[in-house]
Structures are given as structure tokens and as C-alpha cells.
């Protein structure tokens, strides 16, 4: 995606919604994106555990579920309000100090590629505006530690609840770490996001 004149100095009023998901994630993501208002004023970046060869098809399918632009994340992209970026590599997506995204093979020992933890942790250290972390259905623990890092950095955090999760692994691990401010059924996540990004902090 292009900058569209968006300043690299980073507009600190911009909210970033960082979403991580794995098993069961595509349907949960579709549900959330479809329910967000057309004028949703935040930038969205999605980390879904996915074979990179399947990423273009996933992006095309998700694009049909939402009313705003969605594209595969390319190194150098700058998350922008009203647009969605989907991680598209088996390397990890991270935020750089400029606010642009990049791909990195590190940490190489990470089982999950791309890792939700790695992206969430980069949000907690690099994003200078407001952010909301959302951890959805999935097996294992990826994203729980990163969601906790986002909460510790003062960002709002949400985990999907057990009843609406196809696989209650990742959100369960987040709940065990007290990483989530809110634990919500998937159908309540979009309304919560819409409220959060329109509400002034404090």
C-alpha cells in the first residue's frame, strides 16, 4: 500500500489494531471485519498462522468480507487508517521505529511463523500512537506473551472467549497471563473495537 501523503513522523492520534489468530482464525477474522463500520478510523494489521502460498487467497477472501481496503503486507508499508494489512510470509512481521512494517527471520527458533508474539511485542515497543491488541482462536500459546507486553505498555487488549473459540489455546494462555483487559465472544469484538477507537484515552 502507498503512503497517500501520510507522514513518516507518525500521527500519534492514529490507532493501530493488531490482531493475531491461528486455527479457526479465518472465520473469526471474517466475522470481525464484516461487522466493523465502513468508516472505521483505525489501521489494522493481522497476523494469521498461514502457509505463505495461501496468503493471497486468504487476502482475497477476507477482502470480500469487509468494506475497506485489505492487502498483503509488503516491507515498507505504513499502517494507515481504514486499511488492513495481512502478514504474507513465513518470516515474522514487525514494526520499525518509523512505523513501517518489515519482515525478519529472527527469532529463528520460533515455532510459529509469522509469530503473533513477535509482532505484538514490536507494537508495544515501536508504535507511538494508541494501539489495541486482539488475540483470537488458535492452538498453543503464541500471542499471549505479546498481548501481555501490549497491556504492560498501556494499550487496550482483547482475547476471544472460550465459548466462541474454535480452539481455546492462544486466548486461554493470554487469560492465564492476565494479558487481556477484555475477554469477549467474537461477535462482541467488532463493536468493542468501534467504541474504543472513537473514545479518547483517559
N, C-alpha and C positions, 0 to 999 in steps of 0.2 A: 504494500500500500504506500501511497505517496503522502508526503507531509501536508500538502494543501496549505502551505504557508504557516503551519503550526510551529511555534518557536521551540528551538532546542533548549532555551533557557528554562523550560518546563513551567507551565502554568500550574501553580500549586493548588488551584481551585479544581483541577481535573481529578475525578475519582477513577481509580482502576479497580475493576472487579476481576479477581484472579480465581479461576475455577479449576479444580482437579478432580479427575474421575478415572475409573477403571472398569471392571466388569459391571455391566448394567448401565454404564455411563451414557452411551449414546441416547437411549430413550429418556433418561433423566435430563440430559442436556437439551434435547428437543423440547421436552415439556417446559423447561425454564425459559428457553429462548422464545418459544411461541407465546408465552404469557407476558413477556416484557412489553411495555408500551412502545409504540413506534418512535416516540421522541425520547427514549431512554438516554440520559445525558452522560453516561459513563463509558469509558473504554473497557473492553472485555478481552481477556486472554485466557484461553482454555488449554490445559494440559490433560490429554486423554491418552492412557496407555494404549498404543495402537501401532501395528506394523506400518512403517512409513509408506509402503506401497499402497496401503489402503487409505492414506490420509486424503488424497484428492477426492476420492469418492465420498468419504465422510464429510469433507467440507462442502461438497456439492449438495449432499443430502441435508445437512444442517442449514445450509443457506435457504432451503425451501421451507424451513420451519420458523424462520424469523423474518422480521420486516426491515432489517437493516443490513448493511454490507458485512459479509463474512469471507475471510480469505485465509489461506495458509500463511503462517508467519515466515517472513524472509528476513535473514540477518540484516539489520539496519532499519527495520520497520520501527515506527514510533507509535505506540498505542494511542488512539485518538477517540474522542467522544463519539458514541453512536456507531462504533465499528467493532468487529470481533476478529481476533487473530487466533488461529488454531495451530498448536505446535505440530511440525511436519517432518520430524527427523527422529532417528534413534539416538541422536545426541541430545543433551539437555538444553532447554531454552532458559535463558537468564536475562535479567535486566542489567544494563550497563549504567554507569553513573549519569550518562547523557539522557537516560530514559528510553533509549532504543533497545531493541531486543537483539540477542546474539545466540549462537549455538556453541556449545562446548562439549568435548568428550569427558571432561572431568566433573565429578569423580568417576573414574573408570570402574570402580568396584560396585557402583550402584546397580542393583538387580533390575530396577525399573528404569526404562529408557523410553521416552523422556521422564524424568523424575519430577513428581509434584513437589516433593520436599525442596529440591534444588531451586525450582522457580519461586516457590513461596518464600524461601529464605532470601533470595535475591530481591524480592519485593520488599521484605522487611528492612533490608539494608540500603536499597538504592532508590526506591520510589519516594519522591519528595512531596507528593500530594497525598490525598486521602486514598485509602485502599480498603477493599472488603475481600476477605478470603472465604471461599466456599469449597468444602470438601464433600464429594458425593460418593455414592456407592462404589465399592471395589474391594478386592481381596488384598489382604496384607495390611501394612502399616504406612505405606507411602503417603506423604502429605500431612500426617499427624504432627510430626515434629515441626514441619514448616508452618503449619497453621498456628501452632503454639508460638513460634517466633513472630508471626504477624501480630498475634494478640499482645505479646510482650512489647511489641513496638508501638502499640496504641491503636492498631487497626481493628475494625469490627470483623468478627469471624463467625461463620455458619457451618454446621455439619448437618448432613441429612440424617433423619431419624431411622431407627431400626425397621419400623413397620413399612416404610416406603422404599427401603433399600433392597435391591436385588441381591446384593452381597454385603452384609454388615460387617466389613472388616476395617477398611480405612476410616470411616466415620466413628466406628466403635473405638479405635485406637486414639482418635482425636478426643473423644469424650473422656477416655481414661486419663489423658494428659490435661484435662480441663482447658483444652485449646479452643473450644467453641463458646462464644458468647450466647449463640442461639443454636438449639437443636430442633430442626423443623422437618415436617413432611415435605416431600418435593414440591407439592402443589402450593405450598406457602412461601417458597423461597423467592420466586419472582416478585410477588407483592412486597415482600420484605426488602428486597433489593431496591425496588422502585421508591419505597418510602425512605430508605437510608440515603440514597444518593441525592434526594431532594431536601434533606434535613440538614441544617447547619450543625457542625460538630459543637459539642459542649452544651 
